Amino acid sequence: MGFRDAFGLTFSGATEAGFTPYNQAVSQLQCFIGDPVGSVDRAIAENPGFVMAHAFKGYLFGLATEREATAVARACHEAALPLAATTREAAHVLALGHLANGRWHDAAGILEDIAIENPLDAVALQVGHQIDFFTGNARMLRDRIARALPSWQNGMPGYHAILGMQAFGLEEMGDYNRAEKLGRMAVEIEPRDGWAQHAVAHVMEMQSRQRDGIAWMRADPEAWTRESFLQVHNWWHLALFHYDLGETDQVLALYDGPIYGTPSTMALNMVDASAILWRLYLGGIDVGDRWTALAGNWPKAGAGDYAFNDAHAMMAFVGAGLDGPARTLLEAQREAMRGSDDNAAFTRDVGHPLTLAIKAFGEGNYTEAVRLIRPIRAIAHRFGGSHAQRDVIDLTLIEAALRAGDGALARALTAERSMARPDSPLSALFSRRAADLSEN
């Protein structure tokens, strides 16, 4: 028993009654809206032997970067293993198994092959694209989608998502003009596509077009916030524009409102909360008890499971002055580095030294923070995230150099930043401080 979709792909174990909620789940993920887990659960309830429904649910949880969610992903993999499947579906099950067991790169490779053979497999493209993001693989963020794009055309279900993913990949590779064009096209087709909305915001962030970015994000927030589980991240992008302009009151208002006004225990949301508060912390801004509330939630996401999360958890522990959780986190990282999964390398190469540097910065040991950060800057992409997210590493390094009184390094770093972001008020501020340091 199987069902064939509008793209000609076969779905083993599915009937129309089961495929309908599954297709809804895929559409929801393409926009980052609604409740795709609930939708795919309805598909499984209708068709327990629907192998791709089990795989899709596993992907949703496997991409959450949280310990309890990963356990659900493994259970989904176990449920999918004995089910009848086509060659394409069996490859998806194999990819899910790798993802659920921390072998991100192996999963990405299998999904790449699926999409080469089946360029209209939207799930293979989107899950692969998300893994490229979590592993910091900028080239594949672009090329995975570029290979499939000729097979897609306007009017096809989900076409907006393909454009939005391509836009983000182009942005991460520095092709800003084309990225903005495709991102805007995607949003015009589907205004609720939060990933496409965010791709254009990334372009404006990288080009230091703060006023354009604010206008872009505030033009129709109802579209990209309604029922969106990406909305916190997109509000974070708006806060970044205000931060770069020195508009601290606006940043805090966004934090106290849509970013973390309702505390979340989701790692992806806590990353954004930590990242914006840490930027303020670097600038010497007192954020009151906000750190305490955030730090109290970080242990619930688990430590040592994903190095990118660990660094942001340490920001919260440092901000809240919590030495015990900070030491526990570092021990979890040491244990993680003894593992055989991809996170062992993420942690060893970037995550652990960065987390130590953040702790050193909080202790006022700025020279040590500089020593730890400088070797990892060029390889920081290895532990995931985007250019905009990893910019916090450079910001921490510059501030540490300034506070350590290292005038030569501070001047070099601020000159570098001014070249990359010549229109940034923050770059200008750093340059003035470096110059003042040299004069004194």
N, C-alpha and C positions, 0 to 999 in steps of 0.2 A: 504494500500500500504506500502510495506516495502522492505528492501534490506538486504540480509544476506552476511556477510563478510567472509573472508578466515578462520576466527576463529569460525565461526558458530554463531556469535552474530547478532541479528536482529536489524535493524535501521529503525524505523517507519518513514513514510513520505519521505523516500529516494528512489531515482532511481539511476541507475548506473551513470547517468550524474551528479547527485548531490553528490553521495558518492565519486566519484573520487577526486574532490578538497577537500572534507572533509578529506579523507585519506591522501592527501598530507599535509594538515594542521597538522594532528597528527604526521606524519613523520617529519615535520619541527620542531615541538615542541620537539620531541624526541632528535633532534640534537641541538636545540636552534639556528636554522638557518632560513634564508628566511623571509617570511611574512605570518605567519600562520593566522593572522587576515584577510588579503586579500584573502587567500585561502578559509577560512571558509565563508567569505562573498559571494564568488562565489557559494559555496554550497547552501547557504540560498537563493540566487537569483534564482538558478535553482530549488530548492525544498523549498518553504517557510514553508511547514509543517514538515520539517526535524527537529525533536525535539532535537536530539543530536548535530546538528550543532549549534542551539541556545545555548544549554548548554555548548558546548565546547567554543564558543566565550565568554560566560559569565565567564567561568573559566579563560580564558586568561586575561580578564580585572580585575577579582576579585583578582588575584594573583599579581597585579601590585602595591598594597599597596599605591595607590594614590586616592585622593578624586574624581576627575573627572572620573577616570577609574572605580571606584566602582559604580558610577551612571550608567555607561554603563552595568556593570554586573547585576544591578537590572533590567534594561530594558530588558536584554536578558532573565532573569528569568521570567518576566511578559510575554514575547513573547512565552516562552516554556510552561507555565502553562496550557493553554487550548488545547494543541496539544495532539493527540493520542500518547500513549506511552506504552511500555511493562513495566513490574514490575521493571526491571533493569533501564530502562530509567526514569521512574517516580522517582526512588531513586536518580538518578543523578540530576534531576530537584530540588528535595528537598535539596540535598547537596548544589547545587548552591545557593538556596535561603538563606541557613544558611551562606554561605561564603559571599554573597553580603550584608548581614546584620550584618557582623562582628562576627558571631558565628563560629569561626574557628574550635573549638574543636568538635562541633556538626557535622559540615561538614566532618571532618576527620573520625568520627565514622561511618557515613553513607557510606562513600567511602570504609572504611575498610570492612564493611559487603558486599558491592557490590563485592569487589575483592575476598572475601572468597567464595562467591557463583559463581563468574565468574573470575577465576584467569587469564584468557586471555584478560580481559578488560584492555587494556593498558592505556586508559584515566583515569580510576579509580585509577590505580596504580600510574601514574605519578602525577596527581593532588593531590592525597593523600600524596605522597612523598614530594611534594612542601609545602603542608600545614604543614607536620611534621617539615620541615626545618624552616618555618616561626614561628612556635610555639616552636622550640627548643626541639622537642621530639626525642632525639637520638635513644632510643630503637625502636620506631616505624619506624624511617628512615631505620633501619635494618630489623625489623621483618615483616613489611608490605610487603616488597619485598621477603623476605625469604620464606614466606608462598606460594607465587605464583611461585617461581622459578622452582620447580619441574615440573610444567606444561609447561614450556618453553624449547626450545632446539634450538641449532644452525641451522640457515637456515630459522627460522621463521622471518617474518618482524618485526623489532623493537627489536629483541633479544638483540642487543648491548645495548639498553637503559635500559633494565632490569638488565643486568650485571653492567652497570655504576651506576645505582641507588643502587644496592646492595653493590657495592664498596664503595660508599659514606656512606651508613649506617654502614658498617663494620668499616670504618675509624672513624666515630663519636663515635663508641663504643670501640675504641682502638684496634681493631683487624687489625693491620696495614699490616701484611704479606698477609693475604687473600684479604684485600682491594686492595692492589697494584696489586696482581695477576689478580683479576677480572677486575679492571680498565684497565690494559694493554690489557687484552683479548678484552674488549669492543672497545678500540681504534683500535686494530688490525682489528676487524671486520668492524668498521665504523670510519675512521680517523677524520670525521667531528663531532663526538659526543663530544660536548664541556663539557657536564656534566661529562662524564667519564674522559676526560682529566683533569678536575678540581679535580676529586676525587683522582687521583694519586698525583696531586700537593699538596692536603691536607695531604696525607700521608707523603710526604717529608717535608712539613712545620712542622708537629707535631714531626717528628723525627730529626729536625734540620739538614736535609741533603740539605744544601743550594746549594752546587755545583751540586748535582744530580738534584735538582729541576730546576736550571737554564738550565742544559743540556736537561731535559725533555721538558721544555717549549719552548726552542729555536730549538729543533730538527726539527719540522715541523709546524711553526706558521701559514703557509698558510692554513693548514688543519683546525685548530680550530679558525681562525679569519675570513675566507671568509664568508661573509653574516651572520655572527654570532652575535646575540644579547646578547650573554654571553661573548663576547670577552673582554669587559672592565674589567669584573671580573677576567678573566683569566690573562690579562695583570697585574692586581693588584696582583695576586699571584706571578708573576715573580718579581714585584717590592718588595714584601715582602722578597723574598730570598736575593735580593741585600741590602735591609734595614738591615737585620739581620747581614750581613757581613760588615756593615758600609759604603757601597758604595753609598753614598748620591747622587753623580753626576748621577749614573745610575738610581736611583729612580726618580730624578727630570726629567731626560730625558724621562723616561716612562710616567711620569705624563704629561709633556708638549707635548707628542706625543699621543700614543693610549689611555691613560686613560682619559685625560681631555683636550687634545690639541684642540679638537672640543667640546666646552661646551655643556653639555647635561642637560635637565630639567627632565630626568627620575630619579626617586628616587633611583632605584637600582644602577645606575651609580654614582649618587652624593654620595651615601653611601661609595662607594669605594674611590672616590676622597677625601672625608672628612677623611676617615680612614687612608689613606696614609699620607696626610698632617699633621694630628694630631700626628702621630708617629714622624714625623720630628719636629714638634712643641715641643713635649716632650723632644727631644734631643737638644733643643735650636737652631735649624736650621732656619735661616731667609729664608722664601720662597717668599719674595717680595709681589707683589700684587695678587698672586694666590688666596689667601683667599677671597679677595674682589669679584673677578669674580664668585667664587663658591657660596659664601654667597648670592649674588644677585639672584641666581636661586632657592635657597632652598624654599622660600615662595610659589613658584609656585606648589610645590608638596603637599602643605597643611600641617598644624601642628595639632598635637593631634589625628591623624588618625591611626598611627602605632608607638608605643613607640620606636622601634629600629631605625626608621628613625629620630625621634625627637632628640635622643642623638647625632646622626651624624650631624644634622642641627645645634645643639648648638655648636659643634666643629667648624663649619664654622663661626658662629656668633662671637664666642670668638676669633678665629684667625683673623677675620677682624675687631675686636673691635667694633661690632655693638650691643650696649646695647638695643636699641629699639626693634629690632626683637627678641632678647633673651628674653626680658620681655613678648613680645607677645606670644612666644612659651610656656613659663612657664604657662601663663594664659590659653592657649589652652589645655595644659596638665591637669590643674586643672579642666577644664570643662569636659575633657575626662574621668576623674576619677569619675565623677558623673553619667556616663553612665552605661548601663547594658550589653554592649557587652564585648567580650573577651579583647579588647584593654584597657578597664577600669582596668582590673587586670594586664595586661602587664605593664601599665603605673604606677599603684600604687605600684606594687611589686618591679619593677626594673627601668623602664624608667624614672620616675620623680626623684627619688633620684640620679640616675646616671647623668641626665641632670643638676641637681643642682650642683653636684660635679664637672662637667666639667666647669660650670660657676665659681664656687669657685676657681678652679685651675687657670683659666684665670685671676682672680682678685688677685692672689697671696696668697689666703687663703688656704694654703696647708693642714693645720691641719683639716679644715672643709672638704676638699675634702676626706681626709683619713677617717674621721668620717662617711661620707655618703657612701663611697664605701665599706668599710669592711663588713657591714651586708648583702650586696646584692651579694657578690662574689659567694656564694654557690648556689644561686637561679637564677643567671643571665640567665640561659638557658630559663627561663620562658618567656622572651621577644623576643626569637628567635635568629636566626643566627647560625653560626657554632663555633666550638672551636677556629678556627683561627681568626674569626671575633671578638669574645668576648675577645680574648687575649688583646685587647686594654684596657679593664677594668683593668686587672692586670698591664699592663704597666703604666697606669695612676696612679694607687695606689702606685706602687713602686717609681715612680718619685716624687709623692707627699710626700711620707715618707722621701725620701732622702732630698728634699728641705725643709721639715719641721724640719729637724735635728733630726728625731726620729731614732737614731742609732739602738736600739733594734729591732724595727719593720722592719727597712730596712734590717738588717742582716737576720731576719727570712724570709722575703719575697724573698730575693735574694737566700738564701739557698734552699728554696722551688723551685724556678724557675730553679736553677742549677741542682737539682735532676730530674726535669721533662724534662729539655732540657740541658743535660750535655755537648753537643758539640756545643752549641750556643755561638758565639762570643759576642752577646748582653748580655747573662747571665753572661759571664765572666766580661764584663764591669760593669754591675750592682754590681757584687760581689766586685770588686775592689773599686768602689765608696763607698759602704757600709763599707768596711774595713777602708778606709781613713776617713770616717765620725766618726768611732769609735775611731780612733787614735787621732783625733783632739778634 
